[in-house]
Amino acid sequence: MSMIDELFSEAAAARARAYAPYSGFAVGAALRSESGKVFSGANVENAAYPVGTCAEAGAIAAMVAAGERRIREFLVLGEGEALVTPCGACRQRIREFASEDVLVHVAGPDGVRASFTLGALLPEAFGPGLKALPGDC
């Protein structure tokens, strides 16, 4: 299994567990940390929309909870024909833990549809210098 296939598989499993009773739009995400471990997340909606969580945020939270701080590669899996790229807030969340050259793969149920660098998705981003993130040893 290729590294992208592994991310796709993990994102698909997470997407299958998404909680999206209001929009009906399930999203899964998976990231590979600098150590090579894979972390995934699913969107979790709430009747009070602002307190829902994006799939990307769930994957990042799982990585941080495991003690990791750097993202090497990211994949977002949505449904339908359109590209389901990370929302603006999630692009900024990813930037907190990833450099601008990190690849973000955008997938549908049929596989990866496009790949972008984070810098292309969030040009001139506000973010950490990445020389030393809080918690790095």
N, CA, C and O atoms as CSV, one atom per row, in Angstrom:
chain,resi,resn,atom,element,x,y,z
A,1,MET,N,N,0.848,-1.179,0.000
A,1,MET,CA,C,0.000,0.000,0.000
A,1,MET,C,C,0.895,1.245,0.000
A,1,MET,O,O,1.818,1.356,0.807
A,2,SER,N,N,0.612,2.173,-0.911
A,2,SER,CA,C,1.410,3.401,-0.969
A,2,SER,C,C,1.069,4.301,0.215
A,2,SER,O,O,0.072,4.090,0.905
A,3,MET,N,N,1.907,5.302,0.438
A,3,MET,CA,C,1.673,6.214,1.555
A,3,MET,C,C,0.394,7.017,1.355
A,3,MET,O,O,-0.320,7.286,2.322
A,4,ILE,N,N,0.092,7.406,0.114
A,4,ILE,CA,C,-1.157,8.131,-0.144
A,4,ILE,C,C,-2.348,7.199,0.035
A,4,ILE,O,O,-3.379,7.608,0.569
A,5,ASP,N,N,-2.217,5.950,-0.405
A,5,ASP,CA,C,-3.301,4.979,-0.218
A,5,ASP,C,C,-3.598,4.773,1.262
A,5,ASP,O,O,-4.756,4.626,1.652
A,6,GLU,N,N,-2.554,4.762,2.085
A,6,GLU,CA,C,-2.755,4.610,3.529
A,6,GLU,C,C,-3.526,5.804,4.092
A,6,GLU,O,O,-4.448,5.627,4.889
A,7,LEU,N,N,-3.156,7.010,3.683
A,7,LEU,CA,C,-3.891,8.191,4.135
A,7,LEU,C,C,-5.342,8.131,3.666
A,7,LEU,O,O,-6.258,8.436,4.431
A,8,PHE,N,N,-5.552,7.738,2.406
A,8,PHE,CA,C,-6.910,7.639,1.866
A,8,PHE,C,C,-7.732,6.635,2.665
A,8,PHE,O,O,-8.877,6.914,3.022
A,9,SER,N,N,-7.159,5.477,2.947
A,9,SER,CA,C,-7.861,4.438,3.701
A,9,SER,C,C,-8.252,4.924,5.096
A,9,SER,O,O,-9.372,4.687,5.548
A,10,GLU,N,N,-7.336,5.596,5.767
A,10,GLU,CA,C,-7.621,6.114,7.114
A,10,GLU,C,C,-8.675,7.220,7.068
A,10,GLU,O,O,-9.549,7.278,7.933
A,11,ALA,N,N,-8.596,8.095,6.067
A,11,ALA,CA,C,-9.591,9.161,5.929
A,11,ALA,C,C,-10.965,8.580,5.607
A,11,ALA,O,O,-11.978,9.071,6.105
A,12,ALA,N,N,-11.007,7.542,4.780
A,12,ALA,CA,C,-12.280,6.900,4.435
A,12,ALA,C,C,-12.907,6.247,5.662
A,12,ALA,O,O,-14.120,6.331,5.859
A,13,ALA,N,N,-12.093,5.599,6.482
A,13,ALA,CA,C,-12.607,4.980,7.710
A,13,ALA,C,C,-13.150,6.050,8.656
A,13,ALA,O,O,-14.200,5.860,9.270
A,14,ALA,N,N,-12.447,7.163,8.775
A,14,ALA,CA,C,-12.911,8.255,9.632
A,14,ALA,C,C,-14.197,8.860,9.074
A,14,ALA,O,O,-15.135,9.135,9.823
A,15,ARG,N,N,-14.236,9.064,7.767
A,15,ARG,CA,C,-15.424,9.641,7.129
A,15,ARG,C,C,-16.653,8.772,7.380
A,15,ARG,O,O,-17.754,9.292,7.566
A,16,ALA,N,N,-16.475,7.467,7.387
A,16,ALA,CA,C,-17.592,6.546,7.642
A,16,ALA,C,C,-18.146,6.714,9.055
A,16,ALA,O,O,-19.284,6.331,9.328
A,17,ARG,N,N,-17.347,7.284,9.947
A,17,ARG,CA,C,-17.777,7.494,11.332
A,17,ARG,C,C,-18.159,8.949,11.618
A,17,ARG,O,O,-18.430,9.297,12.768
A,18,ALA,N,N,-18.183,9.799,10.595
A,18,ALA,CA,C,-18.525,11.211,10.787
A,18,ALA,C,C,-19.927,11.348,11.369
A,18,ALA,O,O,-20.790,10.495,11.161
A,19,TYR,N,N,-20.133,12.430,12.096
A,19,TYR,CA,C,-21.449,12.749,12.652
A,19,TYR,C,C,-21.926,14.020,11.961
A,19,TYR,O,O,-21.568,15.129,12.359
A,20,ALA,N,N,-22.737,13.848,10.924
A,20,ALA,CA,C,-23.186,14.975,10.107
A,20,ALA,C,C,-24.699,14.926,9.885
A,20,ALA,O,O,-25.151,14.873,8.741
A,21,PRO,N,N,-25.498,14.944,10.982
A,21,PRO,CA,C,-26.944,14.807,10.828
A,21,PRO,C,C,-27.630,16.035,10.235
A,21,PRO,O,O,-28.766,15.929,9.773
A,22,TYR,N,N,-26.982,17.185,10.233
A,22,TYR,CA,C,-27.612,18.417,9.762
A,22,TYR,C,C,-27.308,18.695,8.299
A,22,TYR,O,O,-28.217,18.990,7.523
A,23,SER,N,N,-26.055,18.606,7.919
A,23,SER,CA,C,-25.693,18.857,6.520
A,23,SER,C,C,-25.750,17.589,5.683
A,23,SER,O,O,-25.956,17.654,4.471
A,24,GLY,N,N,-25.569,16.431,6.323
A,24,GLY,CA,C,-25.485,15.180,5.585
A,24,GLY,C,C,-24.199,15.061,4.785
A,24,GLY,O,O,-24.075,14.176,3.938
A,25,PHE,N,N,-23.231,15.952,5.047
A,25,PHE,CA,C,-21.979,15.993,4.288
A,25,PHE,C,C,-20.842,15.491,5.169
A,25,PHE,O,O,-20.266,16.245,5.953
A,26,ALA,N,N,-20.530,14.216,5.029
A,26,ALA,CA,C,-19.483,13.591,5.841
A,26,ALA,C,C,-18.111,13.854,5.230
A,26,ALA,O,O,-17.926,13.754,4.018
A,27,VAL,N,N,-17.156,14.192,6.090
A,27,VAL,CA,C,-15.780,14.448,5.664
A,27,VAL,C,C,-14.845,13.660,6.568
A,27,VAL,O,O,-15.063,13.566,7.776
A,28,GLY,N,N,-13.810,13.100,5.973
A,28,GLY,CA,C,-12.749,12.440,6.730
A,28,GLY,C,C,-11.423,13.069,6.369
A,28,GLY,O,O,-11.245,13.567,5.258
A,29,ALA,N,N,-10.500,13.047,7.297
A,29,ALA,CA,C,-9.166,13.591,7.044
A,29,ALA,C,C,-8.139,12.679,7.687
A,29,ALA,O,O,-8.410,12.033,8.699
A,30,ALA,N,N,-6.971,12.633,7.095
A,30,ALA,CA,C,-5.858,11.876,7.673
A,30,ALA,C,C,-4.578,12.639,7.390
A,30,ALA,O,O,-4.418,13.252,6.335
A,31,LEU,N,N,-3.685,12.589,8.340
A,31,LEU,CA,C,-2.392,13.242,8.177
A,31,LEU,C,C,-1.286,12.283,8.560
A,31,LEU,O,O,-1.475,11.365,9.358
A,32,ARG,N,N,-0.139,12.516,7.976
A,32,ARG,CA,C,1.059,11.775,8.352
A,32,ARG,C,C,1.948,12.766,9.086
A,32,ARG,O,O,2.267,13.838,8.570
A,33,SER,N,N,2.342,12.394,10.293
A,33,SER,CA,C,3.211,13.264,11.079
A,33,SER,C,C,4.657,13.085,10.638
A,33,SER,O,O,4.972,12.221,9.820
A,34,GLU,N,N,5.515,13.906,11.188
A,34,GLU,CA,C,6.928,13.833,10.831
A,34,GLU,C,C,7.532,12.475,11.180
A,34,GLU,O,O,8.473,12.029,10.524
A,35,SER,N,N,6.998,11.813,12.213
A,35,SER,CA,C,7.521,10.498,12.602
A,35,SER,C,C,7.018,9.383,11.690
A,35,SER,O,O,7.507,8.256,11.760
A,36,GLY,N,N,6.040,9.692,10.830
A,36,GLY,CA,C,5.473,8.693,9.932
A,36,GLY,C,C,4.163,8.105,10.419
A,36,GLY,O,O,3.528,7.336,9.698
A,37,LYS,N,N,3.746,8.452,11.631
A,37,LYS,CA,C,2.461,7.955,12.141
A,37,LYS,C,C,1.314,8.661,11.429
A,37,LYS,O,O,1.439,9.809,11.004
A,38,VAL,N,N,0.187,7.948,11.307
A,38,VAL,CA,C,-0.999,8.493,10.656
A,38,VAL,C,C,-2.068,8.751,11.709
A,38,VAL,O,O,-2.321,7.915,12.577
A,39,PHE,N,N,-2.693,9.927,11.616
A,39,PHE,CA,C,-3.776,10.318,12.517
A,39,PHE,C,C,-4.958,10.742,11.664
A,39,PHE,O,O,-4.781,11.358,10.613
A,40,SER,N,N,-6.165,10.414,12.114
A,40,SER,CA,C,-7.349,10.729,11.320
A,40,SER,C,C,-8.400,11.430,12.166
A,40,SER,O,O,-8.346,11.428,13.396
A,41,GLY,N,N,-9.358,12.031,11.466
A,41,GLY,CA,C,-10.470,12.698,12.126
A,41,GLY,C,C,-11.658,12.770,11.190
A,41,GLY,O,O,-11.519,12.637,9.975
A,42,ALA,N,N,-12.830,12.983,11.771
A,42,ALA,CA,C,-14.074,13.114,11.015
A,42,ALA,C,C,-14.787,14.378,11.468
A,42,ALA,O,O,-14.595,14.834,12.595
A,43,ASN,N,N,-15.610,14.945,10.590
A,43,ASN,CA,C,-16.371,16.110,11.029
A,43,ASN,C,C,-17.444,15.677,12.023
A,43,ASN,O,O,-18.023,14.596,11.913
A,44,VAL,N,N,-17.689,16.550,12.989
A,44,VAL,CA,C,-18.677,16.307,14.041
A,44,VAL,C,C,-19.550,17.551,14.121
A,44,VAL,O,O,-19.104,18.596,14.594
A,45,GLU,N,N,-20.787,17.442,13.661
A,45,GLU,CA,C,-21.693,18.587,13.665
A,45,GLU,C,C,-22.430,18.691,14.994
A,45,GLU,O,O,-22.451,17.757,15.795
A,46,ASN,N,N,-23.035,19.863,15.202
A,46,ASN,CA,C,-23.783,20.133,16.414
A,46,ASN,C,C,-24.956,21.019,16.024
A,46,ASN,O,O,-24.850,21.812,15.089
A,47,ALA,N,N,-26.072,20.893,16.731
A,47,ALA,CA,C,-27.242,21.722,16.430
A,47,ALA,C,C,-26.896,23.205,16.501
A,47,ALA,O,O,-27.462,24.010,15.762
A,48,ALA,N,N,-25.978,23.567,17.379
A,48,ALA,CA,C,-25.463,24.939,17.438
A,48,ALA,C,C,-24.231,24.971,16.537
A,48,ALA,O,O,-23.119,24.707,16.994
A,49,TYR,N,N,-24.429,25.295,15.252
A,49,TYR,CA,C,-23.386,25.146,14.235
A,49,TYR,C,C,-21.987,25.618,14.623
A,49,TYR,O,O,-21.025,24.931,14.280
A,50,PRO,N,N,-21.813,26.711,15.296
A,50,PRO,CA,C,-20.424,27.135,15.558
A,50,PRO,C,C,-19.602,26.167,16.405
A,50,PRO,O,O,-18.375,26.263,16.425
A,51,VAL,N,N,-20.242,25.253,17.093
A,51,VAL,CA,C,-19.457,24.344,17.939
A,51,VAL,C,C,-19.159,23.012,17.266
A,51,VAL,O,O,-18.631,22.106,17.912
A,52,GLY,N,N,-19.479,22.874,16.007
A,52,GLY,CA,C,-19.088,21.676,15.268
A,52,GLY,C,C,-17.585,21.671,15.032
A,52,GLY,O,O,-16.911,22.684,15.222
A,53,THR,N,N,-17.070,20.522,14.617
A,53,THR,CA,C,-15.633,20.375,14.391
A,53,THR,C,C,-15.389,19.806,13.002
A,53,THR,O,O,-16.037,18.845,12.586
A,54,CYS,N,N,-14.455,20.408,12.296
A,54,CYS,CA,C,-14.063,19.903,10.979
A,54,CYS,C,C,-13.200,18.649,11.122
A,54,CYS,O,O,-12.553,18.445,12.149
A,55,ALA,N,N,-13.197,17.824,10.098
A,55,ALA,CA,C,-12.390,16.598,10.101
A,55,ALA,C,C,-10.906,16.909,10.260
A,55,ALA,O,O,-10.189,16.198,10.965
A,56,GLU,N,N,-10.450,17.969,9.605
A,56,GLU,CA,C,-9.036,18.343,9.688
A,56,GLU,C,C,-8.641,18.657,11.126
A,56,GLU,O,O,-7.570,18.262,11.587
A,57,ALA,N,N,-9.523,19.377,11.835
A,57,ALA,CA,C,-9.240,19.722,13.232
A,57,ALA,C,C,-9.166,18.468,14.096
A,57,ALA,O,O,-8.346,18.389,15.011
A,58,GLY,N,N,-10.018,17.490,13.809
A,58,GLY,CA,C,-9.981,16.238,14.562
A,58,GLY,C,C,-8.685,15.480,14.365
A,58,GLY,O,O,-8.126,14.939,15.319
A,59,ALA,N,N,-8.203,15.437,13.127
A,59,ALA,CA,C,-6.939,14.745,12.850
A,59,ALA,C,C,-5.773,15.455,13.528
A,59,ALA,O,O,-4.883,14.812,14.084
A,60,ILE,N,N,-5.784,16.784,13.478
A,60,ILE,CA,C,-4.713,17.547,14.128
A,60,ILE,C,C,-4.756,17.346,15.638
A,60,ILE,O,O,-3.712,17.180,16.270
A,61,ALA,N,N,-5.947,17.358,16.221
A,61,ALA,CA,C,-6.074,17.144,17.665
A,61,ALA,C,C,-5.554,15.770,18.067
A,61,ALA,O,O,-4.899,15.636,19.101
A,62,ALA,N,N,-5.835,14.753,17.265
A,62,ALA,CA,C,-5.331,13.403,17.565
A,62,ALA,C,C,-3.809,13.380,17.528
A,62,ALA,O,O,-3.177,12.736,18.366
A,63,MET,N,N,-3.215,14.078,16.562
A,63,MET,CA,C,-1.760,14.137,16.461
A,63,MET,C,C,-1.162,14.823,17.691
A,63,MET,O,O,-0.206,14.327,18.288
A,64,VAL,N,N,-1.730,15.955,18.056
A,64,VAL,CA,C,-1.216,16.704,19.207
A,64,VAL,C,C,-1.390,15.895,20.492
A,64,VAL,O,O,-0.494,15.876,21.337
A,65,ALA,N,N,-2.532,15.229,20.645
A,65,ALA,CA,C,-2.770,14.409,21.839
A,65,ALA,C,C,-1.764,13.271,21.951
A,65,ALA,O,O,-1.474,12.802,23.052
A,66,ALA,N,N,-1.232,12.828,20.819
A,66,ALA,CA,C,-0.227,11.757,20.816
A,66,ALA,C,C,1.187,12.298,21.029
A,66,ALA,O,O,2.153,11.535,21.043
A,67,GLY,N,N,1.302,13.612,21.193
A,67,GLY,CA,C,2.604,14.200,21.474
A,67,GLY,C,C,3.404,14.636,20.265
A,67,GLY,O,O,4.587,14.952,20.388
A,68,GLU,N,N,2.778,14.659,19.099
A,68,GLU,CA,C,3.481,15.066,17.874
A,68,GLU,C,C,3.123,16.509,17.534
A,68,GLU,O,O,2.088,17.020,17.963
A,69,ARG,N,N,3.990,17.159,16.757
A,69,ARG,CA,C,3.792,18.575,16.465
A,69,ARG,C,C,3.997,18.966,15.008
A,69,ARG,O,O,3.785,20.127,14.661
A,70,ARG,N,N,4.396,18.054,14.158
A,70,ARG,CA,C,4.680,18.423,12.763
A,70,ARG,C,C,3.919,17.531,11.789
A,70,ARG,O,O,3.873,16.311,11.945
A,71,ILE,N,N,3.330,18.160,10.791
A,71,ILE,CA,C,2.607,17.449,9.730
A,71,ILE,C,C,3.511,17.354,8.509
A,71,ILE,O,O,4.109,18.341,8.081
A,72,ARG,N,N,3.600,16.148,7.956
A,72,ARG,CA,C,4.390,15.916,6.747
A,72,ARG,C,C,3.516,15.852,5.493
A,72,ARG,O,O,3.969,16.215,4.408
A,73,GLU,N,N,2.262,15.390,5.633
A,73,GLU,CA,C,1.360,15.214,4.484
A,73,GLU,C,C,-0.063,15.153,5.019
A,73,GLU,O,O,-0.291,14.674,6.130
A,74,PHE,N,N,-1.033,15.642,4.223
A,74,PHE,CA,C,-2.426,15.722,4.682
A,74,PHE,C,C,-3.346,15.277,3.551
A,74,PHE,O,O,-3.059,15.532,2.382
A,75,LEU,N,N,-4.452,14.613,3.892
A,75,LEU,CA,C,-5.452,14.223,2.897
A,75,LEU,C,C,-6.838,14.512,3.454
A,75,LEU,O,O,-7.140,14.178,4.600
A,76,VAL,N,N,-7.678,15.138,2.630
A,76,VAL,CA,C,-9.063,15.436,2.990
A,76,VAL,C,C,-9.966,14.699,2.010
A,76,VAL,O,O,-9.769,14.779,0.798
A,77,LEU,N,N,-10.954,13.984,2.534
A,77,LEU,CA,C,-11.859,13.166,1.720
A,77,LEU,C,C,-13.294,13.623,1.919
A,77,LEU,O,O,-13.841,13.546,3.019
A,78,GLY,N,N,-13.898,14.103,0.825
A,78,GLY,CA,C,-15.294,14.515,0.855
A,78,GLY,C,C,-16.097,13.704,-0.144
A,78,GLY,O,O,-15.637,12.682,-0.653
A,79,GLU,N,N,-17.299,14.176,-0.415
A,79,GLU,CA,C,-18.159,13.463,-1.354
A,79,GLU,C,C,-18.570,14.389,-2.480
A,79,GLU,O,O,-18.260,15.580,-2.456
A,80,GLY,N,N,-19.263,13.851,-3.458
A,80,GLY,CA,C,-19.721,14.654,-4.581
A,80,GLY,C,C,-18.644,14.830,-5.636
A,80,GLY,O,O,-17.575,14.223,-5.563
A,81,GLU,N,N,-18.940,15.666,-6.614
A,81,GLU,CA,C,-18.041,15.878,-7.751
A,81,GLU,C,C,-17.051,17.015,-7.533
A,81,GLU,O,O,-15.977,17.020,-8.136
A,82,ALA,N,N,-17.393,17.971,-6.687
A,82,ALA,CA,C,-16.535,19.142,-6.484
A,82,ALA,C,C,-15.332,18.796,-5.610
A,82,ALA,O,O,-15.361,17.836,-4.840
A,83,LEU,N,N,-14.279,19.593,-5.746
A,83,LEU,CA,C,-13.125,19.442,-4.853
A,83,LEU,C,C,-13.528,19.908,-3.458
A,83,LEU,O,O,-14.076,20.999,-3.297
A,84,VAL,N,N,-13.263,19.096,-2.468
A,84,VAL,CA,C,-13.549,19.450,-1.079
A,84,VAL,C,C,-12.216,19.801,-0.424
A,84,VAL,O,O,-11.570,18.969,0.213
A,85,THR,N,N,-11.829,21.062,-0.605
A,85,THR,CA,C,-10.580,21.532,-0.009
A,85,THR,C,C,-10.847,21.963,1.429
A,85,THR,O,O,-11.993,22.232,1.788
A,86,PRO,N,N,-9.807,22.032,2.255
A,86,PRO,CA,C,-10.008,22.502,3.629
A,86,PRO,C,C,-10.570,23.931,3.634
A,86,PRO,O,O,-10.211,24.751,2.789
A,87,CYS,N,N,-11.450,24.212,4.591
A,87,CYS,CA,C,-11.965,25.573,4.736
A,87,CYS,C,C,-10.820,26.498,5.161
A,87,CYS,O,O,-9.736,26.026,5.505
A,88,GLY,N,N,-11.053,27.778,5.139
A,88,GLY,CA,C,-10.016,28.736,5.500
A,88,GLY,C,C,-9.469,28.523,6.902
A,88,GLY,O,O,-8.258,28.588,7.115
A,89,ALA,N,N,-10.353,28.269,7.858
A,89,ALA,CA,C,-9.906,28.046,9.239
A,89,ALA,C,C,-9.028,26.806,9.330
A,89,ALA,O,O,-8.039,26.801,10.064
A,90,CYS,N,N,-9.375,25.759,8.595
A,90,CYS,CA,C,-8.568,24.531,8.639
A,90,CYS,C,C,-7.234,24.712,7.924
A,90,CYS,O,O,-6.236,24.111,8.319
A,91,ARG,N,N,-7.206,25.524,6.890
A,91,ARG,CA,C,-5.923,25.817,6.240
A,91,ARG,C,C,-4.984,26.470,7.251
A,91,ARG,O,O,-3.795,26.156,7.291
A,92,GLN,N,N,-5.520,27.379,8.065
A,92,GLN,CA,C,-4.711,28.023,9.095
A,92,GLN,C,C,-4.324,27.023,10.186
A,92,GLN,O,O,-3.200,27.062,10.687
A,93,ARG,N,N,-5.240,26.132,10.554
A,93,ARG,CA,C,-4.916,25.088,11.545
A,93,ARG,C,C,-3.762,24.213,11.049
A,93,ARG,O,O,-2.828,23.922,11.795
A,94,ILE,N,N,-3.838,23.804,9.793
A,94,ILE,CA,C,-2.773,22.975,9.223
A,94,ILE,C,C,-1.460,23.750,9.234
A,94,ILE,O,O,-0.412,23.190,9.554
A,95,ARG,N,N,-1.510,25.030,8.888
A,95,ARG,CA,C,-0.302,25.855,8.823
A,95,ARG,C,C,0.412,25.947,10.168
A,95,ARG,O,O,1.634,26.089,10.212
A,96,GLU,N,N,-0.331,25.867,11.249
A,96,GLU,CA,C,0.285,25.932,12.578
A,96,GLU,C,C,1.291,24.805,12.784
A,96,GLU,O,O,2.251,24.951,13.540
A,97,PHE,N,N,1.065,23.678,12.106
A,97,PHE,CA,C,1.898,22.489,12.311
A,97,PHE,C,C,2.598,22.005,11.043
A,97,PHE,O,O,3.212,20.938,11.043
A,98,ALA,N,N,2.510,22.780,9.967
A,98,ALA,CA,C,3.088,22.340,8.691
A,98,ALA,C,C,3.748,23.504,7.970
A,98,ALA,O,O,3.327,24.654,8.099
A,99,SER,N,N,4.780,23.191,7.215
A,99,SER,CA,C,5.428,24.213,6.397
A,99,SER,C,C,4.624,24.418,5.114
A,99,SER,O,O,3.744,23.622,4.784
A,100,GLU,N,N,4.936,25.481,4.409
A,100,GLU,CA,C,4.185,25.829,3.207
A,100,GLU,C,C,4.347,24.821,2.075
A,100,GLU,O,O,3.529,24.796,1.156
A,101,ASP,N,N,5.388,23.989,2.124
A,101,ASP,CA,C,5.599,23.013,1.051
A,101,ASP,C,C,4.945,21.659,1.316
A,101,ASP,O,O,5.078,20.748,0.499
A,102,VAL,N,N,4.254,21.509,2.423
A,102,VAL,CA,C,3.554,20.255,2.730
A,102,VAL,C,C,2.436,20.045,1.713
A,102,VAL,O,O,1.721,20.985,1.365
A,103,LEU,N,N,2.289,18.809,1.240
A,103,LEU,CA,C,1.227,18.490,0.281
A,103,LEU,C,C,-0.086,18.224,0.994
A,103,LEU,O,O,-0.140,17.517,2.001
A,104,VAL,N,N,-1.152,18.812,0.442
A,104,VAL,CA,C,-2.518,18.571,0.900
A,104,VAL,C,C,-3.243,17.923,-0.270
A,104,VAL,O,O,-3.447,18.550,-1.310
A,105,HIS,N,N,-3.630,16.664,-0.093
A,105,HIS,CA,C,-4.330,15.914,-1.136
A,105,HIS,C,C,-5.832,16.061,-0.909
A,105,HIS,O,O,-6.311,15.957,0.220
A,106,VAL,N,N,-6.563,16.302,-1.984
A,106,VAL,CA,C,-8.008,16.456,-1.930
A,106,VAL,C,C,-8.614,15.272,-2.675
A,106,VAL,O,O,-8.317,15.042,-3.848
A,107,ALA,N,N,-9.466,14.526,-1.979
A,107,ALA,CA,C,-9.981,13.277,-2.542
A,107,ALA,C,C,-11.501,13.214,-2.495
A,107,ALA,O,O,-12.156,13.880,-1.694
A,108,GLY,N,N,-12.031,12.388,-3.386
A,108,GLY,CA,C,-13.429,12.007,-3.373
A,108,GLY,C,C,-13.474,10.506,-3.164
A,108,GLY,O,O,-12.423,9.879,-3.032
A,109,PRO,N,N,-14.648,9.914,-3.132
A,109,PRO,CA,C,-14.750,8.473,-2.910
A,109,PRO,C,C,-13.954,7.628,-3.906
A,109,PRO,O,O,-13.579,6.493,-3.610
A,110,ASP,N,N,-13.699,8.194,-5.095
A,110,ASP,CA,C,-12.972,7.474,-6.144
A,110,ASP,C,C,-11.459,7.602,-6.024
A,110,ASP,O,O,-10.731,6.929,-6.754
A,111,GLY,N,N,-10.973,8.441,-5.130
A,111,GLY,CA,C,-9.530,8.601,-4.957
A,111,GLY,C,C,-9.107,10.056,-4.959
A,111,GLY,O,O,-9.943,10.960,-4.944
A,112,VAL,N,N,-7.806,10.273,-4.978
A,112,VAL,CA,C,-7.255,11.628,-4.946
A,112,VAL,C,C,-7.579,12.341,-6.255
A,112,VAL,O,O,-7.347,11.804,-7.338
A,113,ARG,N,N,-8.112,13.543,-6.147
A,113,ARG,CA,C,-8.496,14.333,-7.322
A,113,ARG,C,C,-7.498,15.437,-7.634
A,113,ARG,O,O,-7.325,15.816,-8.792
A,114,ALA,N,N,-6.846,15.949,-6.605
A,114,ALA,CA,C,-5.873,17.028,-6.800
A,114,ALA,C,C,-4.968,17.088,-5.583
A,114,ALA,O,O,-5.347,16.664,-4.491
A,115,SER,N,N,-3.775,17.617,-5.781
A,115,SER,CA,C,-2.831,17.826,-4.686
A,115,SER,C,C,-2.304,19.251,-4.791
A,115,SER,O,O,-1.991,19.734,-5.879
A,116,PHE,N,N,-2.213,19.908,-3.651
A,116,PHE,CA,C,-1.749,21.288,-3.574
A,116,PHE,C,C,-0.690,21.390,-2.487
A,116,PHE,O,O,-0.701,20.612,-1.532
A,117,THR,N,N,0.219,22.337,-2.625
A,117,THR,CA,C,1.054,22.655,-1.470
A,117,THR,C,C,0.198,23.518,-0.544
A,117,THR,O,O,-0.734,24.192,-0.984
A,118,LEU,N,N,0.531,23.484,0.729
A,118,LEU,CA,C,-0.186,24.334,1.669
A,118,LEU,C,C,-0.009,25.804,1.292
A,118,LEU,O,O,-0.927,26.606,1.463
A,119,GLY,N,N,1.165,26.153,0.781
A,119,GLY,CA,C,1.406,27.521,0.345
A,119,GLY,C,C,0.477,27.962,-0.773
A,119,GLY,O,O,0.105,29.134,-0.837
A,120,ALA,N,N,0.095,27.045,-1.659
A,120,ALA,CA,C,-0.852,27.372,-2.728
A,120,ALA,C,C,-2.258,27.573,-2.168
A,120,ALA,O,O,-3.008,28.418,-2.655
A,121,LEU,N,N,-2.614,26.794,-1.144
A,121,LEU,CA,C,-3.936,26.911,-0.531
A,121,LEU,C,C,-4.036,28.108,0.406
A,121,LEU,O,O,-5.119,28.661,0.600
A,122,LEU,N,N,-2.903,28.509,0.988
A,122,LEU,CA,C,-2.895,29.609,1.954
A,122,LEU,C,C,-1.644,30.460,1.726
A,122,LEU,O,O,-0.705,30.426,2.521
A,123,PRO,N,N,-1.644,31.226,0.627
A,123,PRO,CA,C,-0.444,32.016,0.309
A,123,PRO,C,C,-0.208,33.119,1.339
A,123,PRO,O,O,-1.144,33.659,1.930
A,124,GLU,N,N,1.065,33.433,1.534
A,124,GLU,CA,C,1.460,34.495,2.466
A,124,GLU,C,C,0.832,34.289,3.841
A,124,GLU,O,O,0.375,35.240,4.476
A,125,ALA,N,N,0.814,33.043,4.290
A,125,ALA,CA,C,0.144,32.674,5.536
A,125,ALA,C,C,0.817,33.273,6.761
A,125,ALA,O,O,2.033,33.463,6.800
A,126,PHE,N,N,0.002,33.560,7.747
A,126,PHE,CA,C,0.490,33.929,9.069
A,126,PHE,C,C,0.725,32.624,9.809
A,126,PHE,O,O,-0.196,31.820,9.954
A,127,GLY,N,N,1.936,32.405,10.275
A,127,GLY,CA,C,2.205,31.145,10.962
A,127,GLY,C,C,3.517,31.175,11.692
A,127,GLY,O,O,4.281,32.136,11.590
A,128,PRO,N,N,3.775,30.125,12.424
A,128,PRO,CA,C,5.018,30.046,13.185
A,128,PRO,C,C,6.218,29.907,12.254
A,128,PRO,O,O,6.086,29.475,11.109
A,129,GLY,N,N,7.375,30.276,12.757
A,129,GLY,CA,C,8.596,30.150,11.974
A,129,GLY,C,C,9.003,28.708,11.762
A,129,GLY,O,O,9.839,28.434,10.901
A,130,LEU,N,N,8.450,27.788,12.508
A,130,LEU,CA,C,8.692,26.347,12.433
A,130,LEU,C,C,10.119,25.944,12.784
A,130,LEU,O,O,10.502,24.795,12.563
A,131,LYS,N,N,10.903,26.854,13.320
A,131,LYS,CA,C,12.231,26.449,13.797
A,131,LYS,C,C,12.109,25.803,15.164
A,131,LYS,O,O,12.878,24.903,15.502
A,132,ALA,N,N,11.145,26.259,15.948
A,132,ALA,CA,C,10.896,25.662,17.256
A,132,ALA,C,C,9.447,25.916,17.630
A,132,ALA,O,O,9.074,27.034,17.984
A,133,LEU,N,N,8.639,24.879,17.550
A,133,LEU,CA,C,7.252,24.984,17.965
A,133,LEU,C,C,7.152,24.703,19.456
A,133,LEU,O,O,7.974,23.964,19.999
A,134,PRO,N,N,6.159,25.279,20.128
A,134,PRO,CA,C,5.982,24.964,21.543
A,134,PRO,C,C,5.882,23.454,21.751
A,134,PRO,O,O,5.124,22.777,21.055
A,135,GLY,N,N,6.628,22.939,22.687
A,135,GLY,CA,C,6.603,21.506,22.975
A,135,GLY,C,C,7.666,20.711,22.259
A,135,GLY,O,O,7.881,19.545,22.589
A,136,ASP,N,N,8.352,21.312,21.269
A,136,ASP,CA,C,9.435,20.602,20.585
A,136,ASP,C,C,10.616,20.438,21.532
A,136,ASP,O,O,10.883,21.298,22.371
A,137,CYS,N,N,11.303,19.342,21.386
A,137,CYS,CA,C,12.496,19.106,22.209
A,137,CYS,C,C,13.736,19.271,21.371
A,137,CYS,O,O,14.848,19.115,21.876
